[in-house]
Amino acid sequence: MKRIFVGFVICFFLLNCTKKKEKIVEKNKPYIISYEDKKLENYYDSIKKSTNRAALPPRKSFYAESQLIIDKKGNFYFYQKEHIPILCDYGYEKDTIPHFLNLKPKDIIKIPQKDLNDFLAENILTKEKKRQILIIGSQSDTIKNAYFLKFLKSNMIQTYYIRITTQEEDTILKYKRNGDYYDSDSIKWNRTKIKFPTKK
C-alpha cells in the first residue's frame, strides 16, 4: 500500500512539473510575423464566408509617426517621421512598396532593452490619442526577444502593426552599426522594393 501511495505522489509531482514547463513555454512564445499575418487573413476570410459581407482588415501601412526596429540580434532602434495630419482617405492608395524616407544613420537611436517600455511610454503615450501608433519592423520573421514579448503582453500601446523591415531600414541599420559614411546616392537600391519620389 505504501508503494502505491509513494508512486501516486511521485506521479502527481511529475505532472505538476510538466504543467509548469508548459506554462513557461507559452509565456515566452515567440511572435512569428508571417504566421500572425496569415491568421489575421484567415479570420477576415472566415467573416466574409460566414456573413457574405466583405470584412476589411485594418489598413496596413509601412510607416507611422513612430517606428521601432528590431535587428537580427534582438537590439531595439527607434526613429520618427514628421507627423502629417490626414483629413480624409480620399485618394488613398494601398501601398505595397515602401516609400524612400531619406533616413540617415543619425535619425535612428538605439534603445537599451530593459528600458523599452519606459522609452515607448515617454515617446508615444505622451502624444494625442490618434497619434499613439507604433509600427514595428523586424529583420527576422520570428521575434524571440523577451523584452519585446513582455511589451506586447503589456497592451501598453493599443495601436501597432508588426512587419518585416524595409530595404531602407536594413541599409541604415548596417551603416549605423558599422559607423561608415552614408550617402544614399551611392547605394545600389533594388527599385522593385522601394519607391522613390518622381523627379520634376
Phi, psi and omega in degrees: 000319179300318182298319180295317180297313179298318178298319178297316180298316180298315178299320180299314180295320179296318178297320178295320178299316180299317180297319179297318179298318179299319180295320180296315179300316181296320182298319182258029181297126181297154175264120181251112188301310183297322179294314181294322177296317180293320179298317178295318178299316179297323179298313181290328174295320181293324177296317180298316182291320185280337183246352184061021177239147178284120175257113183277127177292164178303143182294125181267149179216150178285326186226152169229198178289326184239133180233134172249130180245135176244118181277180185297335180270357180090009177284150180255136175228154184220140170212159180235152173251161176295137179281121176243111181294135178255118185280330178203172181265013182300129177077009180295131179244135180286110183285131175251348178233130181292148176279152175287124182264347185061044176291154174236154178306328181289342180285343184254128179246146179272138180251128173300136187304315183291346181261008186305307183299315180296318181297313181293322177299316182290325187261349180238313184289349177276352179274166176298154190309314184290349178258003180274064182239137180234128172259128182247121178250131179239139176284344178244146178292328180254124180253119183248356185301121185297322180295322179292316180297324177294319178299315179301317182289338182289340183054030182295313178255120187284328184245110177212159177222133182250130182216173172282148180298153178276166178301319181294318179297317178300317181295314181296320178299319179299314180291324179297312182292321183278341181071022181279159176291134183246128174223112185300331181290339181270356181276137175272086183287142171276102188287358172276350183244004180209141182252117179267150178297146179285135180280137181268000000 
